[in-house]
Amino acid sequence: MNVVFHAAAGPDLAGRLQRLPGLSITVCPEDDNETLFRLLPECDVLWHVLQPCTRAMIAAAPRLKLIQKIGVGVNTIDLEAAKQRGIPVCNLPGTNARAVAELTLGLMLSVLRRIPRFDQAVRAGIWTDVALQDGLGELGGRTVGLVGFGAIPKILTPILAAFGCTVLYHSRSAGGDTVAVHRPFERLLAEADIVSLHLPLVSDTARIIDKAALGRMKRGAILVNTGRGGLVDQPALVEALASGHLGGAGLDVFEVEPPAVSDALLSLPNVVLTPHVAWLTTGTFDRSFALAAENCHRIAAGHPLLHQVA
């Protein structure tokens, strides 16, 4: 079975892919459209990562039997085009939850402690930068609001509690968590010192953090987004950060990826940025590839698929 892994892969990752039994996996970097469209006519399964899976791609793959998301969010897949061809789409819920939870925590700490800016100062030969010393914060004692309460927030909750945080969460239904306390969305925004987003990007959640929502947040609060860039009205966020209404932001995702070098977010000193890598660990890959390979074997044998979403 011919599988196209539509993402870049270093030597270690490429080796992991080649060691998967029973599959012929070809790596195609996201920006190499010429190679992609050369591979698609013989492709049986597409392992989709982040680069949009378009109608044109699906049309160019007459043998395509399965689109397998390596991750969770399927907003970058043309689900209607797949449906019209009768091609199932599957994702891998939970495989990246621990990795995303850990980077979310890392972004919170990096913004509070200004870790990237201290790193830059030391590399520039500056040992004591008085300008960076004022306003350094601790995570302990703060109220953290988690928007969404799936696998990632449930991993974060006991960790944050161990730091001494009060943990609030908002979801459609109030669960029975013994640590985190449910809050209506507007109330969570008003109470939290740190707001962290953990939602899928669908019509109901697009720009859920808009100018009005940002205005409800505490002055000096921090926004962390490891979900999807489209959850946030980015120009409104820039305005809130530049004005000082928000104290900082930690962002792994953006409305447009990659952001333009001229994007105002990139020039703000109170923002810590990573390039949509919250999910990206060897542990995530090992868990993901095991399930993705299983789905390849299942589609070949005509068996029910794991985690089919469309």
C-alpha beads as a LAMMPS data file, in Angstrom:
LAMMPS data file: protein, C-alpha beads

310 atoms
309 bonds

1 atom types
1 bond types

-500.0 500.0 xlo xhi
-500.0 500.0 ylo yhi
-500.0 500.0 zlo zhi

Masses

1 110.0

Atoms # bond

1 1 1 0.000 0.000 0.000
2 1 1 1.384 3.368 -1.078
3 1 1 1.233 6.056 1.594
4 1 1 2.221 9.698 1.143
5 1 1 3.316 11.429 4.345
6 1 1 2.622 15.069 3.479
7 1 1 5.112 16.803 5.766
8 1 1 8.834 17.310 6.100
9 1 1 10.783 14.610 7.902
10 1 1 14.286 14.650 9.308
11 1 1 16.449 11.517 9.384
12 1 1 15.015 10.176 12.645
13 1 1 11.394 10.670 11.596
14 1 1 12.025 9.259 8.127
15 1 1 13.585 6.189 9.720
16 1 1 10.542 5.679 11.955
17 1 1 8.301 5.819 8.902
18 1 1 10.358 3.320 6.939
19 1 1 10.308 0.834 9.808
20 1 1 6.510 0.575 9.811
21 1 1 5.688 -2.909 8.482
22 1 1 3.558 -3.549 5.425
23 1 1 3.561 0.023 4.111
24 1 1 5.466 1.858 1.413
25 1 1 5.673 5.407 2.778
26 1 1 6.994 8.324 0.748
27 1 1 7.796 11.608 2.467
28 1 1 6.694 14.732 0.616
29 1 1 7.489 18.121 2.206
30 1 1 4.540 20.495 2.458
31 1 1 6.014 23.071 0.089
32 1 1 6.906 20.613 -2.690
33 1 1 3.746 20.665 -4.812
34 1 1 5.532 19.305 -7.860
35 1 1 6.498 16.105 -6.038
36 1 1 3.108 15.873 -4.339
37 1 1 1.143 15.900 -7.591
38 1 1 3.581 13.407 -9.081
39 1 1 2.938 11.033 -6.165
40 1 1 -0.837 11.460 -5.852
41 1 1 -1.884 9.322 -8.859
42 1 1 -0.345 6.227 -7.181
43 1 1 -1.308 7.191 -3.624
44 1 1 -3.608 4.822 -1.708
45 1 1 -3.537 6.667 1.632
46 1 1 -2.651 10.278 2.390
47 1 1 -1.204 10.988 5.830
48 1 1 -2.181 14.621 6.257
49 1 1 -0.438 16.875 8.784
50 1 1 -0.974 20.641 8.402
51 1 1 -0.778 21.733 4.759
52 1 1 -4.388 21.931 3.498
53 1 1 -5.716 18.851 1.745
54 1 1 -7.593 20.459 -1.126
55 1 1 -10.187 19.376 -3.652
56 1 1 -7.494 19.517 -6.340
57 1 1 -5.290 17.125 -4.379
58 1 1 -8.141 14.680 -3.874
59 1 1 -9.059 14.854 -7.568
60 1 1 -5.443 14.090 -8.519
61 1 1 -5.471 10.834 -6.494
62 1 1 -7.782 8.346 -8.282
63 1 1 -6.613 5.442 -6.078
64 1 1 -7.074 7.311 -2.793
65 1 1 -8.855 5.147 -0.232
66 1 1 -8.239 7.046 3.026
67 1 1 -7.218 10.481 4.283
68 1 1 -5.577 9.973 7.660
69 1 1 -5.021 13.075 9.755
70 1 1 -1.833 12.838 11.807
71 1 1 -3.299 14.808 14.673
72 1 1 -6.812 15.853 15.602
73 1 1 -8.125 18.922 13.764
74 1 1 -9.597 18.216 10.329
75 1 1 -10.415 21.832 9.443
76 1 1 -7.590 21.786 6.871
77 1 1 -9.167 18.919 4.896
78 1 1 -11.797 19.480 2.191
79 1 1 -14.288 17.137 3.808
80 1 1 -16.966 17.750 1.181
81 1 1 -14.616 16.754 -1.644
82 1 1 -13.654 13.613 0.261
83 1 1 -17.311 12.785 0.885
84 1 1 -18.174 13.170 -2.790
85 1 1 -15.483 10.624 -3.640
86 1 1 -16.524 8.302 -0.803
87 1 1 -13.104 8.631 0.828
88 1 1 -13.184 8.232 4.626
89 1 1 -11.345 10.730 6.820
90 1 1 -9.900 9.674 10.183
91 1 1 -8.054 11.520 12.915
92 1 1 -6.038 10.486 15.967
93 1 1 -7.595 11.945 19.135
94 1 1 -5.431 11.830 22.227
95 1 1 -2.160 10.920 20.549
96 1 1 -0.739 14.439 20.880
97 1 1 -2.532 15.488 24.076
98 1 1 0.434 15.172 26.434
99 1 1 2.776 16.954 24.037
100 1 1 0.364 19.865 23.555
101 1 1 -0.300 20.094 27.292
102 1 1 3.423 20.312 28.005
103 1 1 4.061 23.075 25.453
104 1 1 1.004 24.961 26.710
105 1 1 2.549 24.937 30.169
106 1 1 5.874 25.952 28.648
107 1 1 4.304 28.954 26.931
108 1 1 2.663 30.079 30.163
109 1 1 6.008 29.956 31.968
110 1 1 7.899 31.522 29.057
111 1 1 5.606 34.552 28.967
112 1 1 5.568 34.997 32.742
113 1 1 9.353 34.591 33.111
114 1 1 10.328 36.165 29.732
115 1 1 12.556 33.194 28.997
116 1 1 13.145 33.956 25.273
117 1 1 14.187 37.530 25.992
118 1 1 16.609 36.496 28.730
119 1 1 18.035 33.899 26.361
120 1 1 18.565 36.553 23.683
121 1 1 20.204 38.905 26.212
122 1 1 22.687 36.296 27.438
123 1 1 23.616 35.371 23.858
124 1 1 24.213 39.078 23.200
125 1 1 26.591 39.289 26.156
126 1 1 24.123 41.049 28.482
127 1 1 24.106 39.406 31.900
128 1 1 21.928 41.896 33.782
129 1 1 19.166 43.633 31.830
130 1 1 17.300 45.772 34.329
131 1 1 14.529 46.408 31.804
132 1 1 13.620 42.722 31.883
133 1 1 13.507 42.401 35.649
134 1 1 10.360 44.394 36.336
135 1 1 7.083 42.532 36.295
136 1 1 8.402 38.987 36.159
137 1 1 5.630 36.688 37.288
138 1 1 5.107 33.286 38.857
139 1 1 2.528 30.730 37.797
140 1 1 1.704 29.752 41.365
141 1 1 -1.262 31.552 42.861
142 1 1 -2.767 32.547 39.521
143 1 1 -6.176 31.662 38.149
144 1 1 -5.935 29.764 34.871
145 1 1 -8.997 29.496 32.642
146 1 1 -9.102 26.594 30.186
147 1 1 -11.502 27.123 27.285
148 1 1 -12.540 23.619 26.277
149 1 1 -12.100 20.600 28.498
150 1 1 -10.956 17.682 26.401
151 1 1 -7.875 15.505 26.768
152 1 1 -5.342 18.355 26.856
153 1 1 -6.980 20.456 29.606
154 1 1 -7.554 17.312 31.658
155 1 1 -3.815 16.629 31.580
156 1 1 -3.030 20.255 32.420
157 1 1 -5.453 20.584 35.325
158 1 1 -3.601 18.534 37.985
159 1 1 -0.261 19.973 36.857
160 1 1 -1.529 23.535 37.248
161 1 1 -3.070 22.660 40.598
162 1 1 0.282 21.297 41.747
163 1 1 1.806 24.679 40.876
164 1 1 -0.733 26.282 43.191
165 1 1 -3.090 27.590 40.523
166 1 1 -6.844 27.899 40.715
167 1 1 -8.151 26.149 37.589
168 1 1 -11.359 27.185 35.847
169 1 1 -12.761 25.683 32.671
170 1 1 -15.509 26.321 30.175
171 1 1 -17.167 23.675 28.038
172 1 1 -20.662 23.030 26.755
173 1 1 -21.430 20.841 29.730
174 1 1 -20.090 20.960 33.267
175 1 1 -18.311 17.710 34.028
176 1 1 -17.527 16.287 37.418
177 1 1 -13.887 17.309 37.678
178 1 1 -12.709 17.368 41.273
179 1 1 -10.078 20.075 40.685
180 1 1 -11.196 22.420 37.916
181 1 1 -14.320 24.545 38.389
182 1 1 -16.770 25.173 35.561
183 1 1 -17.495 28.767 34.588
184 1 1 -19.631 30.410 31.884
185 1 1 -17.370 31.726 29.127
186 1 1 -17.738 35.436 29.925
187 1 1 -17.154 34.854 33.627
188 1 1 -14.053 32.752 32.965
189 1 1 -12.604 35.566 30.842
190 1 1 -13.220 38.067 33.623
191 1 1 -11.703 35.923 36.406
192 1 1 -8.687 34.291 34.774
193 1 1 -5.147 35.636 34.915
194 1 1 -4.256 33.253 32.092
195 1 1 -6.718 32.101 29.415
196 1 1 -5.691 29.018 27.430
197 1 1 -7.580 27.862 24.321
198 1 1 -8.300 24.182 23.641
199 1 1 -11.096 24.117 21.073
200 1 1 -11.495 22.800 17.538
201 1 1 -11.930 25.416 14.818
202 1 1 -15.535 25.208 13.608
203 1 1 -18.084 27.864 12.685
204 1 1 -19.183 28.295 16.311
205 1 1 -15.643 28.820 17.610
206 1 1 -14.149 30.971 14.832
207 1 1 -12.751 34.151 16.438
208 1 1 -14.314 33.241 19.770
209 1 1 -11.625 35.505 21.211
210 1 1 -12.633 38.712 19.479
211 1 1 -12.295 42.344 20.508
212 1 1 -15.208 42.056 22.928
213 1 1 -13.823 38.901 24.547
214 1 1 -10.390 40.462 24.887
215 1 1 -12.018 43.481 26.520
216 1 1 -13.600 41.209 29.144
217 1 1 -10.225 39.794 30.147
218 1 1 -8.367 41.226 33.117
219 1 1 -5.905 44.005 32.464
220 1 1 -2.494 42.344 32.411
221 1 1 -3.904 38.873 31.684
222 1 1 -2.134 36.409 29.385
223 1 1 -3.634 34.551 26.415
224 1 1 -2.212 31.176 25.369
225 1 1 -3.319 29.477 22.146
226 1 1 -2.182 25.991 21.182
227 1 1 -5.515 25.178 19.535
228 1 1 -6.075 26.857 16.165
229 1 1 -5.153 30.351 15.012
230 1 1 -8.663 31.016 13.754
231 1 1 -9.986 30.947 17.316
232 1 1 -8.550 34.449 17.796
233 1 1 -9.188 37.753 16.051
234 1 1 -5.505 38.412 15.469
235 1 1 -5.660 42.177 14.733
236 1 1 -7.718 42.653 17.896
237 1 1 -5.150 40.638 19.858
238 1 1 -2.320 42.799 18.531
239 1 1 -4.227 45.897 19.645
240 1 1 -4.846 44.475 23.135
241 1 1 -1.186 43.539 23.536
242 1 1 0.202 46.799 22.171
243 1 1 -2.096 48.890 24.367
244 1 1 -1.056 47.018 27.505
245 1 1 -4.547 45.702 28.202
246 1 1 -3.108 42.196 27.915
247 1 1 0.171 41.499 29.636
248 1 1 1.334 38.933 27.117
249 1 1 0.526 36.010 24.866
250 1 1 1.985 32.607 24.079
251 1 1 1.029 31.458 20.594
252 1 1 1.747 28.236 18.746
253 1 1 -0.894 28.822 16.054
254 1 1 -1.840 31.745 13.807
255 1 1 -4.641 32.864 11.492
256 1 1 -2.231 32.514 8.551
257 1 1 0.564 29.969 8.803
258 1 1 3.348 30.779 8.534
259 1 1 2.753 34.423 9.488
260 1 1 4.294 37.079 7.288
261 1 1 7.565 38.506 8.561
262 1 1 5.790 41.876 8.611
263 1 1 3.026 40.571 10.906
264 1 1 2.709 42.939 13.863
265 1 1 2.647 40.014 16.303
266 1 1 6.273 39.244 15.493
267 1 1 7.447 42.650 16.683
268 1 1 5.721 42.638 20.080
269 1 1 8.113 42.030 23.004
270 1 1 5.410 40.535 25.255
271 1 1 4.617 37.633 22.908
272 1 1 6.281 34.196 22.819
273 1 1 5.874 32.390 19.501
274 1 1 6.384 28.809 18.328
275 1 1 5.670 27.475 14.798
276 1 1 2.686 25.118 15.368
277 1 1 4.865 22.504 17.049
278 1 1 2.944 21.858 20.269
279 1 1 2.065 18.374 19.007
280 1 1 5.528 17.642 17.635
281 1 1 7.392 15.071 19.760
282 1 1 8.749 11.590 19.149
283 1 1 6.131 10.282 21.564
284 1 1 3.347 11.827 19.495
285 1 1 4.760 10.323 16.319
286 1 1 5.106 6.854 17.798
287 1 1 1.524 6.861 19.075
288 1 1 0.193 8.403 15.873
289 1 1 2.010 6.159 13.436
290 1 1 0.902 3.017 15.240
291 1 1 -2.767 3.998 14.877
292 1 1 -2.378 5.391 11.358
293 1 1 -0.679 2.179 10.211
294 1 1 -3.481 0.159 11.799
295 1 1 -6.036 2.130 9.783
296 1 1 -4.078 1.441 6.596
297 1 1 -4.242 -2.280 7.292
298 1 1 -7.934 -1.985 8.152
299 1 1 -8.833 -0.165 4.929
300 1 1 -6.971 -2.803 2.951
301 1 1 -8.844 -5.603 4.710
302 1 1 -12.236 -3.873 4.578
303 1 1 -12.485 -3.627 8.361
304 1 1 -14.030 -0.714 10.340
305 1 1 -11.675 2.207 10.748
306 1 1 -10.462 3.778 13.990
307 1 1 -11.627 7.341 14.746
308 1 1 -13.425 7.987 11.477
309 1 1 -14.780 11.541 11.449
310 1 1 -16.163 11.765 7.905

Bonds

1 1 1 2
2 1 2 3
3 1 3 4
4 1 4 5
5 1 5 6
6 1 6 7
7 1 7 8
8 1 8 9
9 1 9 10
10 1 10 11
11 1 11 12
12 1 12 13
13 1 13 14
14 1 14 15
15 1 15 16
16 1 16 17
17 1 17 18
18 1 18 19
19 1 19 20
20 1 20 21
21 1 21 22
22 1 22 23
23 1 23 24
24 1 24 25
25 1 25 26
26 1 26 27
27 1 27 28
28 1 28 29
29 1 29 30
30 1 30 31
31 1 31 32
32 1 32 33
33 1 33 34
34 1 34 35
35 1 35 36
36 1 36 37
37 1 37 38
38 1 38 39
39 1 39 40
40 1 40 41
41 1 41 42
42 1 42 43
43 1 43 44
44 1 44 45
45 1 45 46
46 1 46 47
47 1 47 48
48 1 48 49
49 1 49 50
50 1 50 51
51 1 51 52
52 1 52 53
53 1 53 54
54 1 54 55
55 1 55 56
56 1 56 57
57 1 57 58
58 1 58 59
59 1 59 60
60 1 60 61
61 1 61 62
62 1 62 63
63 1 63 64
64 1 64 65
65 1 65 66
66 1 66 67
67 1 67 68
68 1 68 69
69 1 69 70
70 1 70 71
71 1 71 72
72 1 72 73
73 1 73 74
74 1 74 75
75 1 75 76
76 1 76 77
77 1 77 78
78 1 78 79
79 1 79 80
80 1 80 81
81 1 81 82
82 1 82 83
83 1 83 84
84 1 84 85
85 1 85 86
86 1 86 87
87 1 87 88
88 1 88 89
89 1 89 90
90 1 90 91
91 1 91 92
92 1 92 93
93 1 93 94
94 1 94 95
95 1 95 96
96 1 96 97
97 1 97 98
98 1 98 99
99 1 99 100
100 1 100 101
101 1 101 102
102 1 102 103
103 1 103 104
104 1 104 105
105 1 105 106
106 1 106 107
107 1 107 108
108 1 108 109
109 1 109 110
110 1 110 111
111 1 111 112
112 1 112 113
113 1 113 114
114 1 114 115
115 1 115 116
116 1 116 117
117 1 117 118
118 1 118 119
119 1 119 120
120 1 120 121
121 1 121 122
122 1 122 123
123 1 123 124
124 1 124 125
125 1 125 126
126 1 126 127
127 1 127 128
128 1 128 129
129 1 129 130
130 1 130 131
131 1 131 132
132 1 132 133
133 1 133 134
134 1 134 135
135 1 135 136
136 1 136 137
137 1 137 138
138 1 138 139
139 1 139 140
140 1 140 141
141 1 141 142
142 1 142 143
143 1 143 144
144 1 144 145
145 1 145 146
146 1 146 147
147 1 147 148
148 1 148 149
149 1 149 150
150 1 150 151
151 1 151 152
152 1 152 153
153 1 153 154
154 1 154 155
155 1 155 156
156 1 156 157
157 1 157 158
158 1 158 159
159 1 159 160
160 1 160 161
161 1 161 162
162 1 162 163
163 1 163 164
164 1 164 165
165 1 165 166
166 1 166 167
167 1 167 168
168 1 168 169
169 1 169 170
170 1 170 171
171 1 171 172
172 1 172 173
173 1 173 174
174 1 174 175
175 1 175 176
176 1 176 177
177 1 177 178
178 1 178 179
179 1 179 180
180 1 180 181
181 1 181 182
182 1 182 183
183 1 183 184
184 1 184 185
185 1 185 186
186 1 186 187
187 1 187 188
188 1 188 189
189 1 189 190
190 1 190 191
191 1 191 192
192 1 192 193
193 1 193 194
194 1 194 195
195 1 195 196
196 1 196 197
197 1 197 198
198 1 198 199
199 1 199 200
200 1 200 201
201 1 201 202
202 1 202 203
203 1 203 204
204 1 204 205
205 1 205 206
206 1 206 207
207 1 207 208
208 1 208 209
209 1 209 210
210 1 210 211
211 1 211 212
212 1 212 213
213 1 213 214
214 1 214 215
215 1 215 216
216 1 216 217
217 1 217 218
218 1 218 219
219 1 219 220
220 1 220 221
221 1 221 222
222 1 222 223
223 1 223 224
224 1 224 225
225 1 225 226
226 1 226 227
227 1 227 228
228 1 228 229
229 1 229 230
230 1 230 231
231 1 231 232
232 1 232 233
233 1 233 234
234 1 234 235
235 1 235 236
236 1 236 237
237 1 237 238
238 1 238 239
239 1 239 240
240 1 240 241
241 1 241 242
242 1 242 243
243 1 243 244
244 1 244 245
245 1 245 246
246 1 246 247
247 1 247 248
248 1 248 249
249 1 249 250
250 1 250 251
251 1 251 252
252 1 252 253
253 1 253 254
254 1 254 255
255 1 255 256
256 1 256 257
257 1 257 258
258 1 258 259
259 1 259 260
260 1 260 261
261 1 261 262
262 1 262 263
263 1 263 264
264 1 264 265
265 1 265 266
266 1 266 267
267 1 267 268
268 1 268 269
269 1 269 270
270 1 270 271
271 1 271 272
272 1 272 273
273 1 273 274
274 1 274 275
275 1 275 276
276 1 276 277
277 1 277 278
278 1 278 279
279 1 279 280
280 1 280 281
281 1 281 282
282 1 282 283
283 1 283 284
284 1 284 285
285 1 285 286
286 1 286 287
287 1 287 288
288 1 288 289
289 1 289 290
290 1 290 291
291 1 291 292
292 1 292 293
293 1 293 294
294 1 294 295
295 1 295 296
296 1 296 297
297 1 297 298
298 1 298 299
299 1 299 300
300 1 300 301
301 1 301 302
302 1 302 303
303 1 303 304
304 1 304 305
305 1 305 306
306 1 306 307
307 1 307 308
308 1 308 309
309 1 309 310
